[in-house]
Every structure is written in C-alpha cells, then in structure tokens.
Amino acid sequence: MRVLVVEDEKKVAKALREGLEAEHYDVCVASSGEEGFFLVNHETFDCVVLDLMLPGMDGYHVLRRLRDDHLTMPVLILTARGEEVDKVRGFRLGADDYVTKPFGVLELMARVDALLRRRGGDSHSAQPALSRFGDVELDAGTRTVRRGGRVVALTPMEFDLLTALLNRRGAVASRVELLREVWGHSAAVLTRTVDTHIGELRRKLEPNPSTPQHILTVRKTGYRLDVQGTESRASRDGQGPPG
C-alpha cells in the first residue's frame, strides 16, 4: 500500500513517514500542496494524509482539485484547527476522516489502516442493486445517488454511511456502530464525525434538512432511516444530535 503524506513541517512529516513505514507502508512525502497534487496525478497512491495549513496551495484547495478530478482514494486531513466549521468544510470537499493536531502517531496509524481496510473490503454485499426512499434512489453497483432524477454528489464516506443506514431496514444504528462499520474505528474516538456526515446527508437529500423526513435522530441512541418517511415529527425522539 502506498501512502502520500503532504506536510510542510519537517518533524511531523518525518514522524509520519517513520510510523507508516514501520507498519510496512510505502511512503512518499510532499512538502507543499503543489508538489502533493503533482505526485497524485503522476503516481498511484492508496491513501493521502493531507495537512490543511500548507504554503501556497492549501489543503482545502488540494482536496477540491483531487475530487474535481474524480480521484477517489481515501484522504485523511490533518488540522491544527479544532473548530467544527473547518472539519465540515473538509468533509464537504471530500475528506474521509480527520485528525486534529497535536495528535498521537499511533492513533493516526490506526486511522490510516482503517481507511485502507474499508477501501479494500466489500461490506455492502447485502445491499440491493437499487434502493429508494422518498425521491432518492441509490444504485449500489455504480455507487450513484439521485434525487428527483438528478445525480447528487456524495463523498465516499457519505455514500457508505447512507448504505449502512439502508442495510438496517429502519433499525437504529448507534454512532459507535457507524464509526466501526463505515470508518473502521474500534471505539468512538470522534463521535462528531458521524453527526457531521449525517448533517451533510440531510442537507443533500432531505427536502427540509432542519425537519428531516427520512434520516432521523433517535435521542441518546443514534440514527435510523425511515424509508417511507411516514413517522410524524411529534412521534420522534428529537432531531438534534444524540446526547
């Protein structure tokens, strides 16, 4: 497995290289966004570890260009900013996971390993070729989602999260279960990761994201997908993130 690390801080880049190589990954390091984007377009990588605060072309710009070019390898972003708005922006541009600086190298290794295992696995074999709810249609074969007949651009993790909810046929999924199934995390390291992606799915697929009809919150438990959208708002346990 080849991993590209795009990081301008030499000490951090060295630690990442040594840690990943110790786990038997083939590692390439780029010290700028321009160099990282060039390497991705001229070599093959299975995963990208991308710092957001880069000189010149920053990580957001690199990520946008990768996804605009339909490059689908997992991207784990590194950010010194802990604000949710920065993480949401990264997810909307197509990031698969994030780690906030300062971070533990062992945790980051586990995150990379989980992303690569998820990419290599086939955890959705039970999903029918076509699934529908409301005016949304999901094609598992082509990994395409349409709403009202128009293609909706979902990130790989958003697609996998939606599939995980569909596979439960209306049953509730906890955030820990979703972290384990979609991201490969063994524990609830970053529960807001799930909440943020749920918010993005609602924004893209619900007629009114603030009062969703299908992607529902079950307070203090997790989320469920109501395919029929018949559950009244009064009967729900709440629409905010699980407490």
C-alpha positions as a Markdown table, in Angstrom:
| # | Residue | x | y | z |
|---|---|---|---|---|
| 1 | Met | 0.0 | 0.0 | 0.0 |
| 2 | Arg | 1.3 | 3.4 | -1.0 |
| 3 | Val | 0.6 | 6.5 | 1.2 |
| 4 | Leu | 1.3 | 10.1 | 0.2 |
| 5 | Val | 1.9 | 12.5 | 3.1 |
| 6 | Val | 1.5 | 16.1 | 2.3 |
| 7 | Glu | 3.0 | 18.0 | 5.2 |
| 8 | Asp | 5.3 | 21.1 | 5.3 |
| 9 | Glu | 6.5 | 20.6 | 8.9 |
| 10 | Lys | 9.7 | 18.5 | 8.6 |
| 11 | Lys | 9.4 | 17.0 | 12.1 |
| 12 | Val | 5.8 | 16.0 | 11.6 |
| 13 | Ala | 6.5 | 14.6 | 8.1 |
| 14 | Lys | 9.4 | 12.6 | 9.4 |
| 15 | Ala | 7.4 | 11.1 | 12.3 |
| 16 | Leu | 4.6 | 10.2 | 9.9 |
| 17 | Arg | 7.0 | 8.6 | 7.4 |
| 18 | Glu | 8.7 | 6.6 | 10.1 |
| 19 | Gly | 5.4 | 5.5 | 11.7 |
| 20 | Leu | 3.8 | 4.4 | 8.4 |
| 21 | Glu | 7.0 | 2.7 | 7.2 |
| 22 | Ala | 7.1 | 0.8 | 10.5 |
| 23 | Glu | 3.6 | -0.5 | 9.5 |
| 24 | His | 5.0 | -1.6 | 6.2 |
| 25 | Tyr | 3.5 | 1.1 | 4.0 |
| 26 | Asp | 5.4 | 2.6 | 1.1 |
| 27 | Val | 5.5 | 6.3 | 1.9 |
| 28 | Cys | 6.1 | 9.4 | -0.2 |
| 29 | Val | 6.3 | 12.9 | 1.3 |
| 30 | Ala | 5.4 | 16.2 | -0.3 |
| 31 | Ser | 6.2 | 19.5 | 1.4 |
| 32 | Ser | 3.7 | 21.6 | -0.4 |
| 33 | Gly | 0.2 | 21.4 | -1.9 |
| 34 | Glu | 1.5 | 21.9 | -5.4 |
| 35 | Glu | 4.0 | 19.0 | -5.0 |
| 36 | Gly | 1.4 | 16.8 | -3.5 |
| 37 | Phe | -1.1 | 17.4 | -6.3 |
| 38 | Phe | 1.6 | 16.8 | -8.9 |
| 39 | Leu | 2.6 | 13.5 | -7.3 |
| 40 | Val | -1.0 | 12.3 | -7.1 |
| 41 | Asn | -1.5 | 12.9 | -10.8 |
| 42 | His | 1.7 | 11.2 | -11.8 |
| 43 | Glu | 1.9 | 8.3 | -9.4 |
| 44 | Thr | -0.5 | 5.8 | -7.8 |
| 45 | Phe | -1.4 | 6.1 | -4.1 |
| 46 | Asp | -3.9 | 4.2 | -1.9 |
| 47 | Cys | -4.3 | 6.9 | 0.6 |
| 48 | Val | -3.4 | 10.6 | 1.2 |
| 49 | Val | -2.6 | 12.2 | 4.5 |
| 50 | Leu | -3.1 | 15.9 | 3.9 |
| 51 | Asp | -2.2 | 18.8 | 6.1 |
| 52 | Leu | -4.6 | 21.8 | 5.7 |
| 53 | Met | -2.2 | 24.6 | 6.5 |
| 54 | Leu | 0.2 | 24.4 | 3.6 |
| 55 | Pro | 2.2 | 27.2 | 1.9 |
| 56 | Gly | 0.9 | 28.2 | -1.5 |
| 57 | Met | -1.9 | 25.8 | -2.4 |
| 58 | Asp | -3.5 | 24.9 | 0.9 |
| 59 | Gly | -5.0 | 21.5 | 1.8 |
| 60 | Tyr | -8.6 | 22.6 | 1.1 |
| 61 | His | -7.5 | 23.6 | -2.5 |
| 62 | Val | -5.6 | 20.3 | -3.0 |
| 63 | Leu | -8.6 | 18.3 | -1.8 |
| 64 | Arg | -11.1 | 20.1 | -4.0 |
| 65 | Arg | -8.9 | 19.5 | -7.1 |
| 66 | Leu | -8.5 | 15.8 | -6.2 |
| 67 | Arg | -12.2 | 15.3 | -6.0 |
| 68 | Asp | -12.9 | 17.5 | -9.1 |
| 69 | Asp | -10.5 | 15.2 | -11.0 |
| 70 | His | -12.6 | 12.2 | -9.7 |
| 71 | Leu | -9.7 | 10.8 | -7.7 |
| 72 | Thr | -11.4 | 8.6 | -5.0 |
| 73 | Met | -8.5 | 7.4 | -2.8 |
| 74 | Pro | -9.2 | 8.0 | 0.9 |
| 75 | Val | -8.0 | 11.3 | 2.2 |
| 76 | Leu | -7.3 | 11.9 | 5.9 |
| 77 | Ile | -6.8 | 15.6 | 6.8 |
| 78 | Leu | -4.6 | 17.0 | 9.5 |
| 79 | Thr | -5.7 | 20.2 | 11.0 |
| 80 | Ala | -4.5 | 22.4 | 13.8 |
| 81 | Arg | -8.0 | 24.0 | 13.9 |
| 82 | Gly | -10.4 | 22.2 | 16.2 |
| 83 | Glu | -13.4 | 24.2 | 15.1 |
| 84 | Glu | -16.3 | 22.2 | 13.7 |
| 85 | Val | -16.7 | 24.6 | 10.7 |
| 86 | Asp | -13.2 | 23.7 | 9.5 |
| 87 | Lys | -13.9 | 20.0 | 9.7 |
| 88 | Val | -17.3 | 20.4 | 8.0 |
| 89 | Arg | -15.6 | 22.3 | 5.2 |
| 90 | Gly | -13.1 | 19.4 | 4.8 |
| 91 | Phe | -15.8 | 16.8 | 4.7 |
| 92 | Arg | -17.8 | 18.8 | 2.1 |
| 93 | Leu | -14.8 | 18.8 | -0.1 |
| 94 | Gly | -14.5 | 15.1 | 0.1 |
| 95 | Ala | -12.3 | 14.2 | 3.1 |
| 96 | Asp | -12.9 | 10.8 | 4.6 |
| 97 | Asp | -11.5 | 11.4 | 8.1 |
| 98 | Tyr | -9.6 | 13.9 | 10.1 |
| 99 | Val | -7.1 | 14.2 | 13.0 |
| 100 | Thr | -6.5 | 17.3 | 15.0 |
| 101 | Lys | -3.0 | 18.5 | 15.8 |
| 102 | Pro | -1.3 | 17.7 | 18.1 |
| 103 | Phe | -2.0 | 14.1 | 17.5 |
| 104 | Gly | -0.7 | 10.7 | 18.6 |
| 105 | Val | 1.1 | 8.9 | 15.8 |
| 106 | Leu | -0.4 | 5.5 | 16.9 |
| 107 | Glu | -3.9 | 7.0 | 16.6 |
| 108 | Leu | -3.1 | 8.3 | 13.1 |
| 109 | Met | -1.7 | 4.9 | 12.0 |
| 110 | Ala | -4.9 | 3.3 | 13.2 |
| 111 | Arg | -7.0 | 5.7 | 11.2 |
| 112 | Val | -5.0 | 5.2 | 8.0 |
| 113 | Asp | -5.2 | 1.4 | 8.5 |
| 114 | Ala | -8.9 | 1.6 | 9.0 |
| 115 | Leu | -9.4 | 3.7 | 5.8 |
| 116 | Leu | -7.4 | 1.3 | 3.7 |
| 117 | Arg | -9.1 | -1.8 | 5.1 |
| 118 | Arg | -12.5 | -0.2 | 4.4 |
| 119 | Arg | -11.4 | 0.6 | 0.8 |
| 120 | Gly | -10.2 | -2.9 | 0.2 |
| 121 | Gly | -13.2 | -4.6 | 1.8 |
| 122 | Asp | -16.7 | -5.3 | 0.5 |
| 123 | Ser | -19.0 | -4.6 | 3.4 |
| 124 | His | -22.1 | -3.8 | 1.4 |
| 125 | Ser | -22.6 | -7.1 | -0.5 |
| 126 | Ala | -26.1 | -7.4 | 1.1 |
| 127 | Gln | -27.3 | -4.1 | -0.3 |
| 128 | Pro | -29.8 | -4.5 | -3.2 |
| 129 | Ala | -28.7 | -3.0 | -6.6 |
| 130 | Leu | -31.3 | -0.2 | -6.3 |
| 131 | Ser | -32.8 | 1.2 | -3.1 |
| 132 | Arg | -35.3 | 4.1 | -2.8 |
| 133 | Phe | -36.7 | 6.4 | -0.2 |
| 134 | Gly | -38.7 | 9.5 | -1.0 |
| 135 | Asp | -37.4 | 10.9 | -4.2 |
| 136 | Val | -33.9 | 9.4 | -3.6 |
| 137 | Glu | -32.5 | 6.4 | -5.5 |
| 138 | Leu | -29.3 | 4.7 | -4.6 |
| 139 | Asp | -27.5 | 2.5 | -7.1 |
| 140 | Ala | -25.0 | 0.2 | -5.2 |
| 141 | Gly | -23.4 | -1.1 | -8.3 |
| 142 | Thr | -22.4 | 2.3 | -9.6 |
| 143 | Arg | -22.3 | 4.0 | -6.2 |
| 144 | Thr | -24.6 | 6.7 | -7.6 |
| 145 | Val | -27.3 | 8.6 | -5.7 |
| 146 | Arg | -30.0 | 10.5 | -7.5 |
| 147 | Arg | -32.6 | 12.8 | -6.0 |
| 148 | Gly | -35.6 | 13.6 | -8.2 |
| 149 | Gly | -33.7 | 12.0 | -11.1 |
| 150 | Arg | -30.6 | 14.2 | -10.7 |
| 151 | Val | -27.3 | 12.9 | -9.5 |
| 152 | Val | -26.3 | 14.0 | -6.1 |
| 153 | Ala | -22.5 | 14.3 | -5.4 |
| 154 | Leu | -21.8 | 12.3 | -2.2 |
| 155 | Thr | -18.4 | 11.7 | -0.8 |
| 156 | Pro | -17.3 | 8.1 | -0.5 |
| 157 | Met | -17.9 | 8.2 | 3.3 |
| 158 | Glu | -21.4 | 9.8 | 2.9 |
| 159 | Phe | -22.3 | 7.0 | 0.4 |
| 160 | Asp | -21.1 | 4.3 | 2.8 |
| 161 | Leu | -22.9 | 5.9 | 5.8 |
| 162 | Leu | -26.2 | 6.1 | 3.8 |
| 163 | Thr | -25.7 | 2.4 | 2.7 |
| 164 | Ala | -25.1 | 1.4 | 6.4 |
| 165 | Leu | -28.4 | 3.0 | 7.4 |
| 166 | Leu | -30.3 | 1.4 | 4.5 |
| 167 | Asn | -28.9 | -2.0 | 5.3 |
| 168 | Arg | -30.5 | -1.8 | 8.7 |
| 169 | Arg | -34.0 | -1.6 | 7.2 |
| 170 | Gly | -35.2 | 1.0 | 9.7 |
| 171 | Ala | -33.4 | -0.3 | 12.8 |
| 172 | Val | -31.4 | 2.2 | 14.9 |
| 173 | Ala | -27.6 | 2.4 | 14.5 |
| 174 | Ser | -25.5 | 3.9 | 17.3 |
| 175 | Arg | -22.7 | 6.3 | 16.5 |
| 176 | Val | -20.2 | 3.7 | 17.8 |
| 177 | Glu | -21.6 | 1.1 | 15.4 |
| 178 | Leu | -21.5 | 3.5 | 12.5 |
| 179 | Leu | -17.9 | 4.6 | 13.3 |
| 180 | Arg | -16.9 | 0.9 | 13.4 |
| 181 | Glu | -18.7 | -0.1 | 10.2 |
| 182 | Val | -18.1 | 2.9 | 8.0 |
| 183 | Trp | -14.8 | 4.3 | 9.2 |
| 184 | Gly | -13.4 | 1.1 | 10.7 |
| 185 | His | -12.8 | 2.7 | 14.2 |
| 186 | Ser | -12.8 | 0.2 | 17.1 |
| 187 | Ala | -14.2 | 2.9 | 19.5 |
| 188 | Ala | -16.0 | 6.2 | 19.5 |
| 189 | Val | -12.9 | 8.3 | 19.1 |
| 190 | Leu | -14.6 | 11.1 | 17.3 |
| 191 | Thr | -18.4 | 10.9 | 17.6 |
| 192 | Arg | -18.9 | 14.2 | 15.9 |
| 193 | Thr | -17.6 | 12.7 | 12.7 |
| 194 | Val | -20.9 | 10.8 | 12.3 |
| 195 | Asp | -23.0 | 13.7 | 13.3 |
| 196 | Thr | -21.3 | 16.0 | 10.8 |
| 197 | His | -21.8 | 13.4 | 8.0 |
| 198 | Ile | -25.4 | 12.9 | 8.9 |
| 199 | Gly | -25.9 | 16.7 | 8.7 |
| 200 | Glu | -24.4 | 16.6 | 5.2 |
| 201 | Leu | -26.6 | 13.8 | 4.1 |
| 202 | Arg | -29.7 | 15.7 | 5.3 |
| 203 | Arg | -28.5 | 18.8 | 3.5 |
| 204 | Lys | -28.2 | 17.0 | 0.3 |
| 205 | Leu | -31.1 | 14.6 | 0.4 |
| 206 | Glu | -33.8 | 15.9 | 2.6 |
| 207 | Pro | -36.5 | 18.4 | 1.4 |
| 208 | Asn | -36.1 | 20.3 | 4.7 |
| 209 | Pro | -32.9 | 19.3 | 6.5 |
| 210 | Ser | -34.0 | 21.0 | 9.7 |
| 211 | Thr | -37.0 | 18.7 | 9.9 |
| 212 | Pro | -35.9 | 15.5 | 8.2 |
| 213 | Gln | -38.4 | 13.0 | 7.0 |
| 214 | His | -36.1 | 10.1 | 6.4 |
| 215 | Ile | -32.7 | 10.4 | 8.2 |
| 216 | Leu | -33.9 | 10.5 | 11.7 |
| 217 | Thr | -32.2 | 11.1 | 15.1 |
| 218 | Val | -33.1 | 8.8 | 18.0 |
| 219 | Arg | -32.1 | 10.8 | 21.0 |
| 220 | Lys | -29.2 | 9.4 | 23.1 |
| 221 | Thr | -29.0 | 6.4 | 20.8 |
| 222 | Gly | -28.1 | 7.2 | 17.2 |
| 223 | Tyr | -29.8 | 7.3 | 13.8 |
| 224 | Arg | -32.2 | 5.4 | 11.7 |
| 225 | Leu | -33.5 | 5.7 | 8.1 |
| 226 | Asp | -37.3 | 5.8 | 7.7 |
| 227 | Val | -37.7 | 4.7 | 4.1 |
| 228 | Gln | -41.4 | 5.6 | 3.9 |
| 229 | Gly | -40.9 | 8.9 | 5.7 |
| 230 | Thr | -44.3 | 8.4 | 7.4 |
| 231 | Glu | -43.1 | 8.9 | 11.0 |
| 232 | Ser | -44.6 | 12.2 | 12.3 |
| 233 | Arg | -42.4 | 14.8 | 13.8 |
| 234 | Ala | -44.4 | 14.6 | 17.1 |
| 235 | Ser | -43.6 | 10.9 | 17.4 |
| 236 | Arg | -39.8 | 11.3 | 17.0 |
| 237 | Asp | -37.5 | 11.3 | 20.0 |
| 238 | Gly | -35.8 | 14.5 | 18.7 |
| 239 | Gln | -33.9 | 15.9 | 15.7 |
| 240 | Gly | -30.7 | 17.2 | 17.3 |
| 241 | Pro | -27.5 | 15.1 | 17.7 |
| 242 | Pro | -27.8 | 12.3 | 20.2 |
| 243 | Gly | -26.9 | 13.5 | 23.7 |
